[in-house]
Amino acid sequence: MTPLKRLGCAVTQDRPHHRSQMFLLRVWAEQGSDAELVWRGRVQQIISGETHSFDTWSRLIELLLLLLLATESTRDERAPLHEDETHS
């Protein structure tokens, strides 16, 4: 199962993606309660400034996908209407 399907998201491949996104990713190790290293981090979407913390790699992937999907839906809302929809 793909990460997008696990999140309940459907992605269509009928249009190409021409925009890229930039993220700032900070990762550090902390000593856990059982003396093992625990990786923690923070991901920030540069354009929006939206920031999220994570403590597992799978959570990082989920956050990246959610940020990307949110950007995609915002772009869809601003997309121009089809030519046949602009004429009354």
Backbone as CSV, one residue per row, in Angstrom:
resi,resn,N_x,N_y,N_z,CA_x,CA_y,CA_z,C_x,C_y,C_z
1,MET,0.842,-1.175,0.000,0.000,0.000,0.000,0.891,1.243,0.000
2,THR,0.588,2.172,-0.877,1.395,3.383,-0.969,1.097,4.315,0.204
3,PRO,2.035,5.197,0.552,1.792,6.150,1.647,0.561,7.007,1.409
4,LEU,0.307,7.383,0.162,-0.863,8.210,-0.128,-2.150,7.441,0.131
5,LYS,-2.187,6.181,-0.256,-3.383,5.376,-0.025,-3.590,5.131,1.460
6,ARG,-2.487,4.941,2.200,-2.594,4.753,3.642,-3.221,5.970,4.307
7,LEU,-2.957,7.148,3.765,-3.532,8.373,4.306,-4.931,8.632,3.773
8,GLY,-5.427,7.746,2.934,-6.760,7.911,2.389,-6.818,8.923,1.257
9,CYS,-5.709,9.138,0.578,-5.639,10.133,-0.489,-5.568,9.442,-1.842
10,ALA,-6.252,10.008,-2.786,-6.180,9.516,-4.155,-5.415,10.539,-4.982
11,VAL,-4.496,10.070,-5.771,-3.709,10.950,-6.620,-3.907,10.518,-8.053
12,THR,-4.222,11.469,-8.896,-4.377,11.144,-10.309,-3.113,11.548,-11.043
13,GLN,-2.811,10.807,-12.058,-1.619,11.076,-12.850,-1.983,11.737,-14.173
14,ASP,-3.190,12.308,-14.274,-3.633,12.856,-15.547,-3.066,14.239,-15.854
15,ARG,-2.373,14.837,-14.921,-1.750,16.122,-15.220,-0.350,16.154,-14.601
16,PRO,0.582,16.748,-15.288,1.950,16.790,-14.769,2.067,17.835,-13.651
17,HIS,3.015,17.616,-12.785,3.297,18.568,-11.709,4.493,19.410,-12.124
18,HIS,4.263,20.697,-12.284,5.318,21.570,-12.772,5.970,22.391,-11.671
19,ARG,5.440,22.331,-10.478,5.982,23.136,-9.394,6.735,22.252,-8.421
20,SER,7.715,22.823,-7.805,8.441,22.089,-6.781,8.181,22.764,-5.435
21,GLN,8.470,22.057,-4.387,8.315,22.580,-3.039,9.664,22.523,-2.345
22,MET,9.859,23.441,-1.420,11.103,23.477,-0.679,10.788,23.319,0.808
23,PHE,11.527,22.430,1.449,11.342,22.169,2.868,12.676,22.331,3.589
24,LEU,12.597,22.787,4.829,13.752,22.799,5.711,13.557,21.630,6.664
25,LEU,14.521,20.748,6.718,14.424,19.560,7.550,15.552,19.587,8.571
26,ARG,15.175,19.523,9.845,16.168,19.463,10.933,15.990,18.129,11.641
27,VAL,17.071,17.417,11.809,17.031,16.100,12.437,18.130,16.042,13.484
28,TRP,17.806,15.482,14.646,18.796,15.326,15.706,18.505,14.051,16.490
29,ALA,19.512,13.559,17.182,19.375,12.352,17.998,19.331,12.747,19.468
30,GLU,18.434,12.097,20.192,18.341,12.279,21.635,18.436,10.907,22.282
31,GLN,18.917,10.893,23.496,18.991,9.623,24.196,17.615,9.307,24.777
32,GLY,17.103,8.135,24.422,15.793,7.711,24.899,15.863,7.169,26.310
33,SER,14.708,6.780,26.833,14.629,6.290,28.212,15.413,4.996,28.429
34,ASP,15.565,4.199,27.386,16.307,2.940,27.519,17.729,3.063,26.968
35,ALA,18.280,4.251,26.970,19.654,4.554,26.560,19.887,4.377,25.059
36,GLU,18.832,4.151,24.289,18.971,4.098,22.830,18.775,5.486,22.251
37,LEU,19.376,5.709,21.097,19.175,6.988,20.424,17.801,7.031,19.774
38,VAL,17.133,8.150,19.949,15.838,8.388,19.332,16.014,9.573,18.395
39,TRP,15.626,9.370,17.131,15.737,10.446,16.162,14.477,11.296,16.194
40,ARG,14.678,12.587,16.286,13.573,13.542,16.290,13.875,14.592,15.235
41,GLY,12.857,15.322,14.880,13.105,16.351,13.888,11.947,17.305,13.724
42,ARG,12.164,18.231,12.811,11.174,19.241,12.486,11.260,19.500,10.995
43,VAL,10.099,19.583,10.357,10.044,19.888,8.933,9.251,21.178,8.777
44,GLN,9.776,22.075,7.970,9.119,23.361,7.725,8.982,23.563,6.226
45,GLN,7.765,23.891,5.794,7.548,24.251,4.405,7.984,25.704,4.264
46,ILE,8.935,25.957,3.390,9.569,27.276,3.306,8.577,28.369,2.935
47,ILE,7.767,28.168,1.911,6.867,29.231,1.431,5.830,29.604,2.483
48,SER,5.162,28.620,3.064,4.086,28.905,4.021,4.605,29.124,5.439
49,GLY,5.765,28.561,5.743,6.296,28.640,7.102,5.707,27.597,8.034
50,GLU,4.786,26.773,7.525,4.149,25.754,8.357,5.200,24.760,8.841
51,THR,5.187,24.493,10.148,6.202,23.650,10.771,5.559,22.533,11.579
52,HIS,6.146,21.344,11.489,5.656,20.191,12.247,6.847,19.420,12.805
53,SER,6.660,18.857,13.984,7.684,18.013,14.603,7.340,16.553,14.388
54,PHE,8.351,15.707,14.413,8.146,14.264,14.253,9.158,13.517,15.097
55,ASP,8.812,12.271,15.421,9.737,11.425,16.186,9.873,10.027,15.605
56,THR,9.282,9.828,14.418,9.493,8.592,13.672,9.645,8.953,12.194
57,TRP,10.333,8.099,11.467,10.534,8.358,10.042,9.204,8.284,9.297
58,SER,8.342,7.367,9.706,7.048,7.258,9.027,6.213,8.524,9.237
59,ARG,6.320,9.137,10.401,5.588,10.387,10.642,6.141,11.500,9.758
60,LEU,7.447,11.537,9.533,8.035,12.525,8.627,7.439,12.384,7.233
61,ILE,7.363,11.162,6.731,6.801,10.929,5.398,5.344,11.385,5.352
62,GLU,4.571,11.043,6.381,3.166,11.476,6.430,3.053,13.001,6.395
63,LEU,3.887,13.671,7.167,3.851,15.135,7.196,4.203,15.736,5.846
64,LEU,5.234,15.204,5.208,5.611,15.703,3.881,4.470,15.514,2.884
65,LEU,3.849,14.349,2.904,2.734,14.095,1.991,1.562,15.030,2.264
66,LEU,1.243,15.229,3.528,0.141,16.128,3.864,0.435,17.561,3.427
67,LEU,1.661,18.013,3.630,2.032,19.367,3.205,1.967,19.497,1.685
68,LEU,2.433,18.480,0.984,2.385,18.508,-0.474,0.947,18.482,-0.986
69,LEU,0.123,17.647,-0.389,-1.268,17.559,-0.813,-2.019,18.855,-0.512
70,ALA,-1.723,19.489,0.611,-2.359,20.762,0.945,-1.973,21.829,-0.067
71,THR,-0.720,21.831,-0.481,-0.254,22.776,-1.487,-0.946,22.517,-2.810
72,GLU,-1.094,21.246,-3.160,-1.744,20.868,-4.423,-3.208,21.298,-4.426
73,SER,-3.916,21.104,-3.318,-5.333,21.483,-3.288,-5.484,22.996,-3.325
74,THR,-4.582,23.733,-2.716,-4.619,25.192,-2.781,-4.388,25.654,-4.204
75,ARG,-3.457,24.999,-4.891,-3.188,25.352,-6.281,-4.403,25.037,-7.148
76,ASP,-5.098,23.928,-6.884,-6.295,23.566,-7.645,-7.384,24.621,-7.494
77,GLU,-7.528,25.189,-6.290,-8.548,26.204,-6.056,-8.269,27.474,-6.844
78,ARG,-7.008,27.750,-7.106,-6.637,28.951,-7.847,-6.528,28.706,-9.339
79,ALA,-6.683,27.463,-9.771,-6.527,27.125,-11.191,-7.607,27.838,-12.016
80,PRO,-7.264,28.290,-13.200,-8.268,28.945,-14.039,-9.346,27.956,-14.470
81,LEU,-10.524,28.496,-14.714,-11.626,27.659,-15.177,-11.340,27.160,-16.579
82,HIS,-11.944,26.045,-16.946,-11.837,25.575,-18.321,-12.519,26.586,-19.234
83,GLU,-12.070,26.664,-20.442,-12.596,27.670,-21.363,-14.107,27.564,-21.507
84,ASP,-14.649,26.352,-21.551,-16.097,26.216,-21.733,-16.886,26.641,-20.501
85,GLU,-16.228,26.754,-19.325,-16.893,27.199,-18.126,-16.882,28.722,-17.973
86,THR,-16.096,29.420,-18.778,-15.982,30.861,-18.636,-17.029,31.602,-19.430
87,HIS,-17.682,30.931,-20.339,-18.699,31.575,-21.181,-20.086,31.214,-20.681
88,SER,-20.947,32.203,-20.507,-22.307,31.938,-20.025,-23.288,31.894,-21.164
